[in-house]
Amino acid sequence: MKMIHRGEKGFTLIELLVVIAILGVIAAVVALNVGNFFGRGTLQAANTELHQVQTAVIACMADGETGLLTTPLGNTTASWSGGPTVITVVVGGNITFDANNYVYGPFRGTYVINGYGEITTASCNGTGQWGAGIVWSPTYKNWAKA
């Protein structure tokens, strides 16, 4: 025999499905925004390292009181990953200023620098890409979205 209980409360199947659908839409929107957030952070990290490299090279040149880097000479170039004795100013036959002293640790990328302190190109892990969708822009001479 069926007994009808008065005062029983609960959700209908339709109500539960509507709530689940709303939560699904919210989760999809959040997932897309989080993906954009991580991509933007990677691009900013790449360009921050680029600016650290440029600042170290300019500081080395300024402290050496010369318009040219000794290594590389003149218009030649050198690839620099943050190691010592690559980008230097030599005075009196001794390395007086080393760009490595103006940065902390190695770089993720490798930067090609000419004798005038300009970064002409960059690569990461032997490729022109920093990560997914981030490539070196020869036009603007910085990292950009592909």
ABEGO torsion letter per residue (X at the ends): XBBBBBGBBEBBAAAAAAAAAAAAAAAAAAAAAAAAAAAAAAAAAAAAAAAAAAAAAAAAAAAAGBABBAOBBEABBBBBAGBBGABBBBBGGBBABBAAAABBEBBABBBBBBAAGBBABBBBGGBABABBGBBBBAAAGBBBBX
